[in-house]
Amino acid sequence: MMRTQVAIVGAGPAGLTLAQLLAVQGIDSVVIEARSRAYVEKRIRAGILEHNTRDVLIESGAGARLQREGLVHHGIELRFDNQAHRVAMSDYTGGRTVTVYGQTEVVKDLVNIRVAAGLPLYFDAKAVSITGADTDSPVVTFEHDGTITELHADFVIGADGFHGIGRQSIPADQISTIEKIYPFAWLGILADVPPSCDELIYANHPNGFAMHSMRSPSVSRLYLQVDPSDDVKNWSDARIWSELALRMHTPGWDLKTGPITDKSITPMRSFVASTLRYGRLFLAGDAAHIVPPTGAKGLNLAVADVTLLSDALTGFYRTGSEKGLEEYSETALRRVWRASHFSYWMTTLLHVDPNANEFDRALQRSNLAYVASSDAAKTSLSENYVGLAVIPKGKV
Ligand SMILES: Cc1cc2nc3c(=O)[nH]c(=O)nc-3n(C[C@H](O)[C@H](O)[C@H](O)COP(=O)(O)OP(=O)(O)OC[C@H]3O[C@@H](n4cnc5c(N)ncnc54)[C@H](O)[C@@H]3O)c2cc1C
């Protein structure tokens, strides 16, 4: 039997950032992670940090390498009809930026800090049940090294991703979910080649969406829209490079190619749970909501959730006030729905929908032209992309 103040299930960006924020406040937590440290640190996923996310990581003491190695971006490029249109995001948002820094690096930094501080973080430790969430002393039962351990806590945080047990531990009559499945997926690659652009490229082409991102001055991350039933085996390296070059083509621009080190297909969905709280069990990050990756919001929403949770738990331990805890779900969901709309909007603006009719396609073209030419449209895109602050009640 173990005891802590806050039991955190999941060592992804949500769980690890929360553990760090709580440690800074002197609040004890134990983090339980089903996978190995090596697996969690190598999982290639997101890589764009909103302005706020960068600030939170730096203020929590986990931003030293991020400040040295992160690539600060002031704009993005939209491409369609073989023409490039820059959106100067900083100009439209009072100088705000995004930072290119891989999720793998965020996770490594947070794990290193926790391990160096000797704070409890168990890898290869799978939570098998969460009980007593409707009491003052919930319990997480987990398996580690062939032993079953009961972790007693004041609060449990389900930061265990879409397939975790956090959300499933809320009684079915206390939670509902809203979901949209998109008729396309992303084939994502990581390649040992310097980026062919200074800023991210988002391209719409009759063959489908394409995107050029990067992880460092020597590593590029690129994506192609593919059918959800497609298989990476159908995509040789040569075919991937040729399709990327075709979809992103503009006169005078060349795509540099190099060895592909990672290839995967990710389906796209939007998903939002109706509540992020049941008694003393709180959900954060992908456990509570999923967005399609086009708006680069998944990791950023996870960090935004746990920033609120950290403030709420700090308020509780300092003053006994439950106000922050009571308001957490509603406050977080306002931001989640805004990010869900933005992610949906970017996705439908840029992808080729196999079910679209002539009318839908004409609207999409009109919208692309509007975004490329209107300061109002660019302001809206930019403020959502660099990230909105906490949205006050009554504002959405
Ligand atoms: C396959 C994939 C690809 C993605 N690609 C991109 C991208 O290209 N761009 C982008 O912007 N965003 C991307 N995202 C979104 C982004 O990576 C996520 O939003 C982000 O990881 C959310 O962080 P999290 O901590 O909430 O969840 P996660 O990162 O999923 O972390 C949850 C953790 O909980 C652990 N866990 C689960 N169940 C248990 C259990 N029972 N006991 C203990 N631990 C458990 C898991 O092993 C995992 O480590 C991608 C997401 C996925 C799933």
Ligand as a Chemical Component Dictionary entry (heavy atoms), coordinates in Angstrom:
data_LIG
# 
_chem_comp.id                   LIG 
_chem_comp.type                 NON-POLYMER 
_chem_comp.pdbx_formal_charge   0 
_chem_comp.three_letter_code    LIG 
# 
loop_
_chem_comp_atom.comp_id 
_chem_comp_atom.atom_id 
_chem_comp_atom.alt_atom_id 
_chem_comp_atom.type_symbol 
_chem_comp_atom.charge 
_chem_comp_atom.model_Cartn_x 
_chem_comp_atom.model_Cartn_y 
_chem_comp_atom.model_Cartn_z 
_chem_comp_atom.pdbx_ordinal 
LIG C1  C1  C 0 -0.683 8.208  -32.710 1  
LIG C2  C2  C 0 -0.756 9.683  -32.411 2  
LIG C3  C3  C 0 -0.109 10.590 -33.256 3  
LIG C4  C4  C 0 -0.203 11.965 -32.993 4  
LIG N1  N1  N 0 0.398  12.826 -33.850 5  
LIG C5  C5  C 0 0.310  14.153 -33.628 6  
LIG C6  C6  C 0 0.899  15.076 -34.515 7  
LIG O1  O1  O 0 1.520  14.684 -35.497 8  
LIG N2  N2  N 0 0.742  16.402 -34.263 9  
LIG C7  C7  C 0 0.033  16.861 -33.176 10 
LIG O2  O2  O 0 -0.089 18.073 -32.980 11 
LIG N3  N3  N 0 -0.525 16.003 -32.292 12 
LIG C8  C8  C 0 -0.404 14.672 -32.503 13 
LIG N4  N4  N 0 -0.982 13.808 -31.634 14 
LIG C9  C9  C 0 -1.676 14.355 -30.463 15 
LIG C10 C10 C 0 -0.769 14.539 -29.225 16 
LIG O3  O3  O 0 0.374  13.762 -29.329 17 
LIG C11 C11 C 0 -1.597 14.167 -27.978 18 
LIG O4  O4  O 0 -2.662 15.089 -27.916 19 
LIG C12 C12 C 0 -0.781 14.201 -26.671 20 
LIG O5  O5  O 0 0.090  13.096 -26.628 21 
LIG C13 C13 C 0 -1.727 14.181 -25.463 22 
LIG O6  O6  O 0 -0.992 13.977 -24.280 23 
LIG P1  P1  P 0 -1.603 13.148 -23.063 24 
LIG O7  O7  O 0 -0.574 13.187 -22.001 25 
LIG O8  O8  O 0 -2.968 13.615 -22.786 26 
LIG O9  O9  O 0 -1.799 11.654 -23.620 27 
LIG P2  P2  P 0 -0.719 10.576 -24.060 28 
LIG O10 O10 O 0 0.466  11.231 -24.685 29 
LIG O11 O11 O 0 -1.465 9.559  -24.875 30 
LIG O12 O12 O 0 -0.220 9.919  -22.710 31 
LIG C14 C14 C 0 -1.025 9.029  -21.950 32 
LIG C15 C15 C 0 -0.121 8.038  -21.254 33 
LIG O13 O13 O 0 -0.894 7.203  -20.411 34 
LIG C16 C16 C 0 -0.381 5.897  -20.466 35 
LIG N5  N5  N 0 -1.436 4.942  -20.034 36 
LIG C17 C17 C 0 -2.537 4.555  -20.712 37 
LIG N6  N6  N 0 -3.257 3.699  -19.983 38 
LIG C18 C18 C 0 -2.587 3.520  -18.812 39 
LIG C19 C19 C 0 -2.825 2.734  -17.646 40 
LIG N7  N7  N 0 -3.900 1.937  -17.547 41 
LIG N8  N8  N 0 -1.933 2.808  -16.632 42 
LIG C20 C20 C 0 -0.849 3.609  -16.712 43 
LIG N9  N9  N 0 -0.573 4.368  -17.810 44 
LIG C21 C21 C 0 -1.438 4.329  -18.842 45 
LIG C22 C22 C 0 0.046  5.751  -21.919 46 
LIG O14 O14 O 0 0.999  4.710  -22.106 47 
LIG C23 C23 C 0 0.618  7.134  -22.208 48 
LIG O15 O15 O 0 1.999  7.206  -21.958 49 
LIG C24 C24 C 0 -0.914 12.433 -31.871 50 
LIG C25 C25 C 0 -1.531 11.511 -31.020 51 
LIG C26 C26 C 0 -1.473 10.164 -31.274 52 
LIG C27 C27 C 0 -2.184 9.198  -30.340 53 
# 
loop_
_chem_comp_bond.comp_id 
_chem_comp_bond.atom_id_1 
_chem_comp_bond.atom_id_2 
_chem_comp_bond.value_order 
_chem_comp_bond.pdbx_ordinal 
LIG C1  C2  SING 1  
LIG C2  C3  SING 2  
LIG C2  C26 DOUB 3  
LIG C3  C4  DOUB 4  
LIG C4  N1  SING 5  
LIG C4  C24 SING 6  
LIG N1  C5  DOUB 7  
LIG C5  C6  SING 8  
LIG C5  C8  SING 9  
LIG C6  O1  DOUB 10 
LIG C6  N2  SING 11 
LIG N2  C7  SING 12 
LIG C7  O2  DOUB 13 
LIG C7  N3  SING 14 
LIG N3  C8  DOUB 15 
LIG C8  N4  SING 16 
LIG N4  C9  SING 17 
LIG N4  C24 SING 18 
LIG C9  C10 SING 19 
LIG C10 O3  SING 20 
LIG C10 C11 SING 21 
LIG C11 O4  SING 22 
LIG C11 C12 SING 23 
LIG C12 O5  SING 24 
LIG C12 C13 SING 25 
LIG C13 O6  SING 26 
LIG O6  P1  SING 27 
LIG P1  O7  DOUB 28 
LIG P1  O8  SING 29 
LIG P1  O9  SING 30 
LIG O9  P2  SING 31 
LIG P2  O10 DOUB 32 
LIG P2  O11 SING 33 
LIG P2  O12 SING 34 
LIG O12 C14 SING 35 
LIG C14 C15 SING 36 
LIG C15 O13 SING 37 
LIG C15 C23 SING 38 
LIG O13 C16 SING 39 
LIG C16 N5  SING 40 
LIG C16 C22 SING 41 
LIG N5  C17 SING 42 
LIG N5  C21 SING 43 
LIG C17 N6  DOUB 44 
LIG N6  C18 SING 45 
LIG C18 C19 SING 46 
LIG C18 C21 DOUB 47 
LIG C19 N7  SING 48 
LIG C19 N8  DOUB 49 
LIG N8  C20 SING 50 
LIG C20 N9  DOUB 51 
LIG N9  C21 SING 52 
LIG C22 O14 SING 53 
LIG C22 C23 SING 54 
LIG C23 O15 SING 55 
LIG C24 C25 DOUB 56 
LIG C25 C26 SING 57 
LIG C26 C27 SING 58 
# 
